[in-house]
Structure formats: C-alpha cells, structure tokens
Amino acid sequence: MPVRRGPVLRKGLLNMRKVKITVMRQTVYQDLIDEYENPIEQACDMKVGQVFIANGWEKPEGLCMSAWESMSAFVMALAHGAEDLYGGWMKNSRSAMISCNDGFRPVSFLIEALDEEAEY
C-alpha cells in the first residue's frame, strides 16, 4: 500500500505529521566569544547526532528554545504537509536545513517530515 503524503483529513479534522529534528553540526567561534560575549554559565548543550521528534509543531522536550524559535515555522509547515520549501532547495522535498540564531555557537539542524501522524 503506498504511503500517503501531506496532511490527512480524518472526520473533518486536519491531522499533522511528526517531524524529525537532527543536530547535524555545531560550530564554535571562540574568537568572537572571547571578544564579545559576557561569560555565561550554560552555553548550548546540543550534541551532533542528537535527534528530537516534534509531535506536529509542538516543541520537543530538551530542544533549545532559541533553536526552536529559528525553526518552528519550518516544522509547522512540514508537519502540515508542505513540500519543496524554497522551490526545490533540498534533495528531499519534505525537509529543510536550518541553523539556530546563536552567532557564537551556531547549530545546523536537518528537519524532516515523517509519515507518522502526530498524536493528540
């Protein structure tokens, strides 16, 4: 049986998909930190390879809030069945590569729509 893509209508309601968020890369600009950042107790604790599953467009537990604010619109679009964001920018039409807005320690995330429906 073929897998149904995009949003699913069930009893008049639009069901969203789960979305996989994978930490792909983290960069640290130590020279910028040394020159501009005030000392902070806890910097970003994301680890390369770490995976989060968004239930629809709900923020996964443990995901950095700043990163979520950078990617939530993309997660929401993919959860609702959007494809070909930016007109074919990604090889997988149901994905996006997004970086958080931390200028000292940017993290790149691969965001992918799953075939699994979100649970509510």
N, C-alpha and C positions, 0 to 999 in steps of 0.2 A: 504494500500500500504506500503511495507517495506521501511524503511529508508535506503538510500544509504550511505555507509561508505566510508571513504577515499576520495581522490581527485576526482573531477568531470571534465570530458572533455566536453567542450562546444565550438563548432565552432573552434576546433583545439587548444584551449587555456586551460590551467590548472587553474581551479578555486580553491582558497583556502577556508578553513573554518574559521569561527570566533573562538576565543579561550577565554575561561573564566578564569580569574585570581582572586583567592580569598585569602585574607590575613587570614591565619589560626592561627598564633601565633607570638608573639613578645616577645623576652627576652631581659632584660637589665642587663648587667654585671657591676653594679655600682662600684665594687671593681677595675675592670680593667679601667673603666672611670676615677676614682679618681687617680689612679696611673700613667696612661699612656697618657690619652687624653688631648690635649690642649682644653681650653674652646671654644665652638662653639656656634654661635647664634641660629642656627636652626638644631636640630637633626632630625632623621627620624620622619615623621608625618603619617606613615601608621597606620591604626586602624584595629584591629581584626574584621573580618566580612566584611570589605570593598571589593567591587567587581569591577573589571575592565574588559572590553571586548576589546580584541585585534582584529582589523579588519585584518584578515590574520596575517601577522607577524609584523604589524605596532605597535609601542609602543603606548599604550593608554595614553591619556592626564591625567596628575596628578600622574602617576606611577613614583616612584623614579628611576632616571637614573642608579644608582648603582645596584638596584634590577633588572632592565631591562637587564643590561649587564650580570648579572648572569643567567638569564632565557631565553634570546632571542633565543638561539639555540634550546631550547626545544619547545618554542612557534612556531618557524618556522617549526620544524619537525612535530608537531601535526597539525598545520594549513595545511600542505601538505599531511596529512593522515597517518602519521606514527602511529604505534601501538606497544605495548609490548616493550617500551623502557627498556633497561637493562634486557631483557629476562623474562618478567613476574613479575617484581619487584612490580608493583601496581595492586591492585584488579581490578580497571578499566583500561583496556588496552589502553585507549585513554587519559591517564592522567599522570602527574608527580608531585612529591612533591619536591620543590626546595627552598633553602634558599639563601638570599642575602649574599654578602660577607662582611657585616659590622661586624667586630669582637667584637664591643662593644654592639650593639643592633641588633642581627640577627633576621630577619623576615622570617617565613616559608610561602610559597605560594603553594596553590593547583592550578595546571594548567590543564584545561580540554578542549579537543576539543569539539566544539558544532556541531550540524548537520546543522546549518545555514551557508550558503555561505557568504564569505566576500564580501563587496560592493566596487566596484571601479568605 
